[in-house]
Amino acid sequence: MKTLVLLRHGESEWNLENKFTGWTDVDLSTKGIEEAKNAGKLLKEKGYDFDIAYTSYLQRAIHTLQLALKEMGRENLPVVKTWKLNERHYGALQGLNKAETAKKYGEEQVQIWRRSFDIQPPALKPEDDRNPARQELYNEIDKADLPLTESLKDTIARVIPYYEQEILPKMNEKKRVIIAAHGNSLRALMMYFEGLTEEEITKVNIPTGVPLVYEFDDQGKMSKKFYLGDAAEIEAKMKAVASQGKAK
Ligand SMILES: O=C(O)[C@@H](CO)OP(=O)(O)O
C-alpha cells in the first residue's frame, strides 16, 4: 500500500478578498497561516511523516508547506518546487472579484469559468505584464509552455505527466510524499486518481489547509481517500469555496 497526502494552501489574501487568483503570487492571510500550522499539527498527531515534498512556484503553497513541516519538526525535508503544480492559470479573470464578476456576467457564466472541464477563461494579452513569459520567476521555462489562460483540461495536461514522470516513481521507491498545491491543480490529480467524469469534477471543491490522504493498493489503484480533521468543519469549508462564485 502507498499513501500520498495532498494539501491545498491555507486561505490566501485573495481568497479572503474573493478574487480570481490563478498564477498571481499572493501570500497567505492570517487565517491561512493558522490553517497551514493546523494541517501540520494534524499530520503529526495522526502519525504521518514524509521523505519528500512537492510544491508549486507560488508562495501561498510554498509557505503552507513550510509552516506545516515546521509543526511536524520536519523543516529539513527535501522540497521540490515545480511550476507544473501551479494553480490553473485564470487568464484575464485574475484580479477580478468573483461575486462582482457573477453580478456582471451571471452566476452561470462564472460557474462555467470556474468549474467547467474544458472552457478557458478569457486569455491575458501577451503584452500584459502578468504574462508568465514576461516574469522572472519563469525565466528558465520554455516560453512556448507557459499559458495565458487554462481550463482544467489544460491544467491536467501539465499536472498529470509531471505526477507520472516525477512523483509516482518516488512513491514506487517507497518514498512517502506530500504535495502542497492549489484548488485546481489538486482537482486535476483528484480527477485522475478517482476516475471522475467531466461532470463529477465540476462539483468538487477543495477546502483550504486540510490534509487529504490517498491510499493506493499494490496495483496502484486508489483504495481509500479521506480528509483529516473535523468532518462538519471541512464540509462547511467546501461549501464556502463553492459559493465564492455567487453574486451575493
Ligand atoms: O482563484 C483561484 O485561483 C481559484 C482558487 O482560489 O479559485 P476557484 O475556486 O474559483 O477556481
PDBQT file of the ligand as one rigid body, heavy atoms in Angstrom, charges set to zero:
ROOT
HETATM    1  O1  LIG A 301      -8.950  31.906  -7.869  1.00  0.00    +0.000 OA
HETATM    2  C1  LIG A 301      -8.340  30.825  -7.997  1.00  0.00    +0.000 C 
HETATM    3  O2  LIG A 301      -7.197  30.733  -8.458  1.00  0.00    +0.000 OA
HETATM    4  C2  LIG A 301      -9.025  29.533  -7.577  1.00  0.00    +0.000 C 
HETATM    5  C3  LIG A 301      -8.556  29.066  -6.238  1.00  0.00    +0.000 C 
HETATM    6  O3  LIG A 301      -8.630  30.045  -5.250  1.00  0.00    +0.000 OA
HETATM    7  O4  LIG A 301     -10.385  29.793  -7.495  1.00  0.00    +0.000 OA
HETATM    8  P1  LIG A 301     -11.601  28.856  -7.920  1.00  0.00    +0.000 P 
HETATM    9  O5  LIG A 301     -12.003  28.081  -6.697  1.00  0.00    +0.000 OA
HETATM   10  O6  LIG A 301     -12.641  29.880  -8.294  1.00  0.00    +0.000 OA
HETATM   11  O7  LIG A 301     -11.201  28.001  -9.082  1.00  0.00    +0.000 OA
ENDROOT
TORSDOF 0
